[in-house]
Amino acid sequence: MSDRQYHIVVFGATSFVGEILTRYLLQRHGVGGDLQWAIAGRSATKLGALKAGLGAEAETLPVLLADAADDAQLRQMCAQARVVVSTVGPYALYGSPLVAACAQTGTDYCDLTGEVQWIRRMILAHEDEAKASGARIVHCCGFDSIPSDLGVYFLQQQARERFGAPCTRVKLRIKAMRGGFSGGTAASLMNVLTEVKRDPSLRKVLGNPFALCVGDDSGRPRQPEVRLAAYDEEFGSWAGPFVMSAINTRVVHRSNHLAGHPYGRDFVYDEAMMTGRGIRGRLTAAGIGAGLGGFVAAAVVPPTRWLLERYVVPKPGEGPSPAAQERGFYDFRFIGTTADGRSLRTKVTGDRDPGYGSTAKMLGEAAVCLAQDLPRERKVGGFWTPATAFGGQLIDRLQAHAGLRFEVLD
């Protein structure tokens, strides 16, 4: 890999998140320094406009042309990079050829997908090839699912230091969060619902908390799921469903699976939104559940789906303004309990809009960590999660540069 021209290539640099990521890498590393990187996409015009908007410092930023559907162009791009970072979604529609090209050429890869059914397909199709070529493939390196996956990893590290044993039961509750919704996220969600309508058997995959634990047929404990309003005694708050739990819980369980079950084979994990005490908290939690259910129901019926796409959800390429991204934040609270009843509380917080401003920083640091901190002899090829690929090294990077904090509360 040392003879490859670039440490990192950002593929899809002109997408909404791709542009934020490009600006972040430029701010952190400049051009022509210790980190050699380039931007890539299918439109020379759009890439040129992006460079022009970045200012004089980006004048010498290399540009590569590659179409997401052109296998030869993708392989040519991969052959020049140690790591390819993809922001081209929905990944189930546009991301498969690039994963295949990375697995074939031994190129490391990371993205910000939250599409469980697509990740499972990629693991089944390309894991053997990635292991043979040495390609390290790491999905979910944004808000899906770094705060959850590394948050559980951090809690478990602290539990082992304090108790000498892991927490076999972990809860994540979102205490507070402010952020916008982009057209790319909306398009990915709509595509998942389209796939389910076309192939109803996907409901079983999407409903399985262990869907990404490919090859693990051992006994698995039943996993809780907050779907409507539920009162949580440990947090002293009503809780409603958290839309990202559908991907985050699967990634956390895959981390436990890949690492050889350090959290225990009886590990139980769930996520939910805290909505407060009293009748107001209960009604808010119930409203979140009803709203999510109503959105899904409306999105699978053609007339109401058309109305949603035309008047409600943002279009691809749209998202929160820079000012809104600056005002965004999130506060995740964890409670872990050991098999003998000892407990530990931790939290993960982040600045910026979680899905975009913060996601771009997380994705950027994950890519740099993959390119510069993980020699091939330490981490072999295959499909990894953020916790199993990066662990504490990425936590250090995120706290130093990306506005995240991992803290023990008691």
C-alpha positions as CSV (number, residue, x, y, z in Angstrom):
1,M,0.0,0.0,0.0
2,S,2.9,2.4,0.5
3,D,3.3,2.9,-3.2
4,R,-0.2,4.3,-3.7
5,Q,-0.3,7.9,-4.5
6,Y,-3.0,9.0,-2.0
7,H,-3.7,8.2,1.6
8,I,-7.4,9.0,1.1
9,V,-9.7,9.6,-1.8
10,V,-13.1,11.2,-1.0
11,F,-15.5,9.6,-3.5
12,G,-18.7,11.7,-3.9
13,A,-17.0,14.9,-2.7
14,T,-19.8,17.1,-4.3
15,S,-22.6,15.4,-2.2
16,F,-24.0,17.2,0.8
17,V,-21.9,15.4,3.3
18,G,-19.0,15.0,0.9
19,E,-18.6,18.7,0.6
20,I,-18.6,19.1,4.4
21,L,-16.1,16.3,4.7
22,T,-13.8,17.9,2.0
23,R,-13.9,21.2,3.9
24,Y,-13.0,19.4,7.1
25,L,-10.0,17.6,5.6
26,L,-8.8,20.8,4.0
27,Q,-9.0,22.6,7.4
28,R,-7.3,19.8,9.3
29,H,-4.6,18.7,6.8
30,G,-4.4,21.3,4.0
31,V,-3.1,20.1,0.6
32,G,0.3,18.6,0.0
33,G,1.2,17.9,3.6
34,D,1.6,14.7,5.6
35,L,-1.8,13.5,4.4
36,Q,-1.9,13.1,0.7
37,W,-5.6,13.1,-0.4
38,A,-7.8,13.8,-3.4
39,I,-11.5,14.3,-4.2
40,A,-13.4,12.2,-6.8
41,G,-16.7,11.9,-8.5
42,R,-18.3,11.6,-11.9
43,S,-18.6,15.3,-12.8
44,A,-15.5,17.4,-13.6
45,T,-17.7,20.5,-13.6
46,K,-19.1,20.0,-10.1
47,L,-15.7,19.0,-8.7
48,G,-14.2,22.1,-10.2
49,A,-16.9,24.2,-8.7
50,L,-16.3,22.6,-5.3
51,K,-12.6,23.4,-5.5
52,A,-13.3,27.0,-6.5
53,G,-15.6,27.4,-3.6
54,L,-13.0,26.1,-1.2
55,G,-10.6,29.0,-1.9
56,A,-7.0,29.4,-3.0
57,E,-5.7,26.7,-0.6
58,A,-7.6,24.0,-2.6
59,E,-6.1,25.1,-5.9
60,T,-3.7,22.1,-6.0
61,L,-6.1,19.6,-4.5
62,P,-6.1,16.6,-6.9
63,V,-9.2,15.5,-8.7
64,L,-10.1,12.0,-9.9
65,L,-13.0,11.2,-12.2
66,A,-14.9,8.0,-11.6
67,D,-18.6,7.0,-12.1
68,A,-20.2,4.9,-9.4
69,A,-21.5,2.5,-12.1
70,D,-18.2,2.1,-14.1
71,D,-16.2,-0.8,-12.7
72,A,-13.1,0.0,-14.6
73,Q,-13.0,3.6,-13.5
74,L,-13.6,2.5,-9.9
75,R,-10.8,0.0,-9.9
76,Q,-8.5,2.7,-11.4
77,M,-9.4,5.1,-8.7
78,C,-8.9,2.4,-6.0
79,A,-5.5,1.5,-7.3
80,Q,-4.3,5.0,-6.4
81,A,-5.6,5.1,-2.8
82,R,-4.9,3.5,0.5
83,V,-8.4,4.4,1.7
84,V,-11.6,5.4,-0.3
85,V,-14.2,7.2,1.7
86,S,-17.7,7.1,0.1
87,T,-20.5,9.5,0.6
88,V,-22.5,8.3,-2.4
89,G,-25.9,7.1,-1.3
90,P,-28.3,5.5,-1.1
91,Y,-25.6,2.9,-0.9
92,A,-28.0,0.1,-1.9
93,L,-28.5,1.9,-5.2
94,Y,-25.1,3.3,-5.9
95,G,-22.5,1.8,-3.5
96,S,-22.1,-1.9,-4.4
97,P,-19.7,-1.6,-7.3
98,L,-17.2,0.5,-5.2
99,V,-17.2,-2.0,-2.3
100,A,-16.6,-4.8,-4.9
101,A,-13.7,-2.8,-6.4
102,C,-12.1,-2.1,-3.0
103,A,-12.3,-5.8,-2.1
104,Q,-10.8,-6.8,-5.4
105,T,-7.9,-4.3,-5.2
106,G,-7.1,-4.5,-1.5
107,T,-8.2,-0.9,-0.9
108,D,-9.4,0.1,2.5
109,Y,-12.9,1.6,2.6
110,C,-15.2,3.5,4.9
111,D,-18.7,5.1,4.6
112,L,-21.6,6.5,6.5
113,T,-24.3,4.1,5.5
114,G,-27.1,3.0,7.8
115,E,-28.7,0.5,5.4
116,V,-28.7,-2.9,7.3
117,Q,-29.9,-4.9,4.3
118,W,-27.2,-3.6,2.0
119,I,-24.4,-4.1,4.6
120,R,-25.4,-7.7,5.0
121,R,-25.4,-8.2,1.2
122,M,-21.9,-6.7,1.0
123,I,-20.6,-9.0,3.8
124,L,-22.0,-12.1,2.2
125,A,-20.8,-11.1,-1.3
126,H,-17.3,-9.8,-0.6
127,E,-15.9,-10.7,2.8
128,D,-13.9,-13.7,1.6
129,E,-12.4,-11.5,-1.2
130,A,-11.6,-8.7,1.2
131,K,-9.8,-11.1,3.6
132,A,-7.8,-12.4,0.7
133,S,-6.8,-9.0,-0.7
134,G,-6.3,-7.3,2.7
135,A,-9.0,-4.7,2.2
136,R,-10.4,-3.4,5.5
137,I,-14.1,-2.5,4.9
138,V,-15.7,-0.4,7.7
139,H,-19.3,0.7,7.2
140,C,-21.2,3.1,9.5
141,C,-18.5,5.6,10.3
142,G,-20.8,8.6,10.9
143,F,-23.6,9.2,13.4
144,D,-24.7,5.8,12.3
145,S,-23.0,4.2,14.3
146,I,-19.8,5.6,15.9
147,P,-21.4,7.2,19.0
148,S,-23.3,4.0,19.8
149,D,-20.6,1.5,18.8
150,L,-17.6,3.3,20.4
151,G,-19.8,4.4,23.3
152,V,-20.5,0.8,24.2
153,Y,-16.8,-0.1,23.6
154,F,-15.8,2.8,25.9
155,L,-18.2,1.7,28.6
156,Q,-17.0,-1.9,28.4
157,Q,-13.4,-0.9,28.7
158,Q,-14.3,1.1,31.8
159,A,-16.3,-1.8,33.3
160,R,-13.4,-4.2,32.8
161,E,-11.0,-1.8,34.6
162,R,-13.5,-1.1,37.4
163,F,-15.2,-4.5,37.9
164,G,-12.9,-7.0,36.0
165,A,-16.0,-8.1,34.0
166,P,-18.1,-6.7,31.1
167,C,-21.6,-5.3,31.4
168,T,-23.9,-7.9,30.0
169,R,-26.8,-5.4,29.9
170,V,-26.4,-2.0,28.3
171,K,-28.9,0.7,27.7
172,L,-28.4,3.8,25.5
173,R,-30.8,6.7,26.0
174,I,-30.6,9.9,24.0
175,K,-30.9,12.7,26.5
176,A,-30.8,15.6,24.1
177,M,-30.2,16.1,20.4
178,R,-30.6,18.9,17.8
179,G,-30.1,18.3,14.1
180,G,-31.5,18.5,10.7
181,F,-32.6,16.0,8.1
182,S,-31.0,15.8,4.6
183,G,-32.2,14.6,1.3
184,G,-29.6,11.8,1.2
185,T,-30.9,10.3,4.5
186,A,-34.5,10.6,3.2
187,A,-33.6,8.9,0.0
188,S,-31.9,6.0,1.8
189,L,-34.9,5.5,4.0
190,M,-37.3,5.6,1.1
191,N,-35.2,3.1,-0.8
192,V,-35.3,0.6,2.2
193,L,-39.1,0.8,2.2
194,T,-39.1,0.3,-1.5
195,E,-37.0,-2.8,-1.2
196,V,-39.2,-4.2,1.6
197,K,-42.3,-3.7,-0.6
198,R,-40.6,-5.5,-3.5
199,D,-39.2,-8.3,-1.3
200,P,-41.3,-8.8,1.9
201,S,-38.7,-11.4,3.2
202,L,-36.5,-8.4,4.0
203,R,-38.7,-7.6,7.0
204,K,-37.2,-10.6,8.7
205,V,-33.7,-9.4,8.0
206,L,-34.4,-5.8,9.1
207,G,-36.2,-7.0,12.3
208,N,-33.3,-9.3,13.4
209,P,-31.0,-7.6,15.9
210,F,-28.2,-10.0,14.9
211,A,-28.7,-9.5,11.1
212,L,-25.0,-8.5,10.7
213,C,-23.6,-11.3,12.8
214,V,-23.0,-13.4,9.7
215,G,-21.8,-16.9,10.5
216,D,-22.8,-16.8,14.2
217,D,-25.5,-19.4,14.8
218,S,-25.1,-19.6,18.6
219,G,-27.9,-19.0,21.0
220,R,-28.9,-15.4,21.2
221,P,-30.8,-13.7,24.0
222,R,-34.0,-11.9,23.2
223,Q,-33.4,-8.2,22.7
224,P,-35.8,-5.5,24.0
225,E,-37.0,-2.8,21.6
226,V,-38.8,0.5,22.6
227,R,-41.6,0.9,19.9
228,L,-44.1,3.1,21.7
229,A,-44.0,4.9,25.1
230,A,-42.1,3.0,27.9
231,Y,-41.1,4.3,31.4
232,D,-37.4,3.6,32.2
233,E,-36.9,3.4,36.0
234,E,-33.1,3.5,35.7
235,F,-33.1,6.8,33.8
236,G,-36.2,8.2,35.6
237,S,-37.8,9.1,32.3
238,W,-40.3,8.1,29.7
239,A,-38.7,6.8,26.5
240,G,-39.8,6.6,22.9
241,P,-38.3,4.9,19.8
242,F,-35.0,6.1,18.3
243,V,-35.0,5.8,14.6
244,M,-31.3,5.1,14.4
245,S,-31.5,2.1,16.7
246,A,-32.4,-0.1,13.8
247,I,-28.8,0.2,12.5
248,N,-26.9,1.0,15.7
249,T,-28.0,-2.1,17.7
250,R,-27.0,-4.3,14.7
251,V,-23.5,-2.8,14.5
252,V,-23.0,-3.1,18.3
253,H,-23.9,-6.8,18.2
254,R,-21.6,-7.3,15.2
255,S,-18.8,-5.7,17.2
256,N,-19.4,-8.2,20.0
257,H,-19.5,-11.1,17.5
258,L,-16.3,-10.1,15.7
259,A,-14.3,-9.6,18.8
260,G,-15.2,-13.0,20.2
261,H,-18.1,-11.9,22.5
262,P,-16.1,-9.9,25.1
263,Y,-19.5,-8.3,26.2
264,G,-20.8,-11.9,26.8
265,R,-22.8,-14.3,24.7
266,D,-25.9,-13.2,26.7
267,F,-25.3,-9.5,25.9
268,V,-28.5,-7.4,25.8
269,Y,-28.6,-3.9,24.3
270,D,-31.2,-1.4,23.2
271,E,-31.5,2.3,22.4
272,A,-34.3,4.9,22.9
273,M,-35.1,8.6,23.2
274,M,-35.6,10.1,26.7
275,T,-38.7,12.3,26.7
276,G,-38.9,13.4,30.4
277,R,-41.2,12.6,33.3
278,G,-44.9,12.9,33.9
279,I,-47.7,13.0,31.4
280,R,-45.9,15.3,29.1
281,G,-43.0,12.9,28.8
282,R,-45.4,10.0,28.2
283,L,-47.3,11.9,25.5
284,T,-44.1,12.9,23.8
285,A,-42.8,9.4,23.7
286,A,-46.1,8.1,22.3
287,G,-46.1,10.9,19.7
288,I,-42.6,9.9,18.5
289,G,-43.7,6.3,18.1
290,A,-46.9,7.2,16.3
291,G,-45.1,9.7,14.1
292,L,-42.5,7.1,13.0
293,G,-45.2,4.5,12.4
294,G,-47.2,7.0,10.4
295,F,-44.3,8.1,8.3
296,V,-43.4,4.4,7.4
297,A,-47.1,3.7,6.6
298,A,-47.3,6.8,4.4
299,A,-44.1,6.1,2.6
300,V,-45.1,2.6,1.3
301,V,-48.4,3.8,-0.3
302,P,-47.8,5.5,-3.7
303,P,-50.1,8.5,-3.3
304,T,-48.9,9.5,0.2
305,R,-45.3,8.6,-0.7
306,W,-45.5,11.1,-3.6
307,L,-46.8,13.8,-1.2
308,L,-44.0,13.1,1.2
309,E,-41.3,13.3,-1.4
310,R,-42.8,16.4,-3.0
311,Y,-43.7,18.4,0.1
312,V,-42.2,17.0,3.3
313,V,-38.8,15.3,3.0
314,P,-35.8,17.3,1.6
315,K,-34.5,16.6,-1.9
316,P,-31.1,14.8,-2.4
317,G,-28.4,17.4,-2.0
318,E,-30.4,19.4,0.5
319,G,-29.7,19.6,4.2
320,P,-29.3,21.8,7.2
321,S,-27.6,25.2,6.7
322,P,-24.0,25.8,8.0
323,A,-25.6,27.9,10.9
324,A,-27.9,25.1,11.8
325,Q,-25.0,22.6,11.7
326,E,-23.1,24.8,14.2
327,R,-26.1,24.9,16.5
328,G,-26.5,21.1,16.5
329,F,-25.4,18.7,19.3
330,Y,-26.2,15.4,20.9
331,D,-25.9,13.9,24.3
332,F,-26.0,10.1,24.7
333,R,-26.3,8.4,28.1
334,F,-25.4,4.8,28.8
335,I,-26.1,2.5,31.8
336,G,-24.2,-0.8,31.9
337,T,-24.9,-3.6,34.4
338,T,-22.7,-6.6,35.0
339,A,-24.0,-10.2,35.4
340,D,-23.7,-9.8,39.2
341,G,-25.6,-6.5,39.3
342,R,-22.9,-3.8,39.5
343,S,-23.6,-0.8,37.3
344,L,-21.7,2.0,35.5
345,R,-22.9,5.2,33.8
346,T,-21.1,6.9,30.9
347,K,-22.0,9.4,28.3
348,V,-20.9,10.4,24.8
349,T,-21.5,14.0,23.6
350,G,-20.8,15.7,20.3
351,D,-21.0,19.2,18.9
352,R,-22.5,20.2,15.5
353,D,-25.5,18.7,13.7
354,P,-25.2,15.0,14.4
355,G,-26.0,13.7,10.9
356,Y,-23.9,16.2,9.0
357,G,-21.5,18.5,10.8
358,S,-20.5,15.9,13.3
359,T,-20.8,13.0,10.9
360,A,-18.3,14.6,8.5
361,K,-15.7,15.0,11.3
362,M,-16.2,11.4,12.5
363,L,-15.9,10.0,8.9
364,G,-12.8,12.1,8.3
365,E,-11.1,10.9,11.4
366,A,-12.0,7.3,10.7
367,A,-10.5,7.5,7.3
368,V,-7.3,9.1,8.5
369,C,-7.1,6.5,11.3
370,L,-7.5,3.7,8.7
371,A,-4.9,5.2,6.5
372,Q,-2.2,6.1,9.1
373,D,-2.8,4.4,12.4
374,L,-3.6,0.7,11.5
375,P,-0.8,-1.3,9.8
376,R,-1.9,-4.3,7.9
377,E,-0.1,-6.7,10.2
378,R,-2.3,-5.4,13.1
379,K,-5.6,-5.3,11.4
380,V,-6.2,-7.8,8.5
381,G,-8.6,-7.6,5.7
382,G,-12.4,-8.1,6.1
383,F,-15.6,-6.3,7.1
384,W,-15.1,-4.5,10.4
385,T,-17.1,-2.2,12.6
386,P,-15.8,1.1,14.1
387,A,-15.2,-0.5,17.5
388,T,-13.4,-3.6,16.1
389,A,-11.4,-1.7,13.5
390,F,-10.4,1.4,15.5
391,G,-11.3,1.1,19.2
392,G,-9.5,3.5,21.5
393,Q,-7.3,5.0,18.7
394,L,-10.4,6.6,17.1
395,I,-11.8,7.7,20.4
396,D,-8.5,9.6,21.0
397,R,-8.8,11.2,17.5
398,L,-12.5,12.1,18.0
399,Q,-11.8,13.8,21.4
400,A,-8.8,15.6,20.1
401,H,-10.2,16.9,16.8
402,A,-13.9,16.1,16.2
403,G,-15.7,17.6,19.1
404,L,-16.8,14.3,20.8
405,R,-16.4,13.5,24.5
406,F,-16.4,10.1,26.1
407,E,-16.9,10.4,29.9
408,V,-17.6,8.3,33.0
409,L,-20.4,9.7,35.1
410,D,-20.2,7.3,38.1
